């Protein structure tokens, strides 16, 4: 239970904190799209597909807006909730696998348990 709570907290914080960092690394910065970046390639492809301009509300336009202004409070809450759910799920999966390993270990005295029954 504690592992799930810790995983949830870590997942929520990482999701909210990592989003602006990742967007900046891809090229969506506060001063515009960085030259020769993945964002610049995305913008070029979007402009070519739309006949020379990037459509308002498109993925590139939305990511550029987030890179320049940041995320709204509601978006941060949604990202935090999704990150928390993912962190709780990962922590639960790790905890489940550790419990299975504990159950499969042989007794410490080295004896074997033999099950009898109809096969």
C-alpha positions in Angstrom: 0.0 0.0 0.0 2.8 2.4 0.9 4.6 1.6 -2.3 1.5 2.4 -4.3 1.2 5.8 -2.6 4.8 6.7 -3.1 4.6 5.6 -6.7 1.5 7.7 -7.2 3.2 10.8 -5.8 6.4 10.3 -7.8 4.4 9.7 -11.0 2.3 12.8 -10.5 5.3 15.1 -9.8 7.4 13.7 -12.7 4.5 14.1 -15.2 4.0 17.7 -14.4 7.7 18.7 -14.1 8.9 16.7 -17.1 6.5 18.1 -19.6 8.0 21.6 -20.0 11.5 20.1 -20.0 10.7 17.6 -22.7 8.9 20.3 -24.8 12.0 22.5 -24.5 14.3 19.7 -25.4 12.3 18.9 -28.6 12.4 22.6 -29.6 9.2 24.2 -28.4 10.8 27.1 -26.4 9.5 30.3 -24.8 11.1 32.3 -27.6 9.7 30.2 -30.4 10.5 27.1 -32.2 14.3 26.3 -32.1 16.1 26.1 -35.4 17.1 22.6 -36.6 15.0 20.9 -33.9 12.4 18.2 -34.0 9.9 21.0 -33.5 11.2 22.8 -36.6 10.8 19.7 -38.7 7.2 19.2 -37.3 6.4 22.8 -38.2 7.8 22.4 -41.7 5.8 19.2 -42.3 2.6 20.9 -41.0 3.2 24.0 -43.2 3.7 21.9 -46.3 0.6 19.8 -45.6 -1.5 22.9 -45.1 -0.3 24.8 -48.1 2.2 27.0 -46.5 0.9 27.8 -43.0 0.4 26.0 -39.7 -3.2 25.6 -38.9 -4.5 27.1 -35.6 -5.3 24.4 -33.1 -3.0 21.9 -34.8 -0.6 19.8 -32.7 2.3 22.0 -33.7 0.5 25.2 -32.8 -0.7 23.7 -29.4 2.8 22.5 -28.5 4.3 25.9 -29.4 1.7 27.6 -27.2 2.5 25.3 -24.3 6.3 25.8 -24.9 5.9 29.6 -24.9 3.3 30.2 -22.1 3.3 26.9 -20.1 0.5 24.7 -19.1 -2.8 25.9 -17.5 -3.7 24.8 -14.0 -6.3 22.4 -15.3 -3.9 20.8 -17.7 -1.3 20.4 -14.8 -4.0 18.7 -12.7 -4.9 16.3 -15.5 -1.2 15.5 -16.2 -0.6 15.0 -12.4 -3.6 12.7 -12.2 -2.5 10.6 -15.2 1.1 10.5 -13.9 -0.1 9.5 -10.5 -2.2 6.7 -12.0 0.7 5.5 -14.0 3.0 5.6 -11.0 0.6 3.7 -8.8 0.1 1.1 -11.5 3.9 0.7 -11.9 4.4 0.5 -8.1 1.6 -2.1 -7.8 3.1 -4.2 -10.6 6.5 -4.1 -9.0 5.0 -5.0 -5.6 3.1 -7.9 -7.2 6.2 -9.4 -8.8 8.2 -9.2 -5.5 5.4 -11.0 -3.7 5.4 -13.8 -6.3 9.1 -14.2 -5.9 8.7 -14.5 -2.1 6.1 -17.1 -2.5 8.2 -19.2 -4.9 11.3 -19.4 -2.7 12.0 -22.8 -1.2 11.9 -23.3 2.6 15.1 -22.2 4.4 15.7 -25.7 5.8 16.1 -27.1 2.3 13.2 -29.5 2.5 10.9 -30.0 -0.4 7.1 -29.9 -0.1 5.6 -32.7 -2.2 2.0 -32.4 -3.2 0.0 -35.6 -3.5 -3.1 -35.9 -5.5 -4.7 -37.2 -8.6 -3.0 -36.2 -11.8 
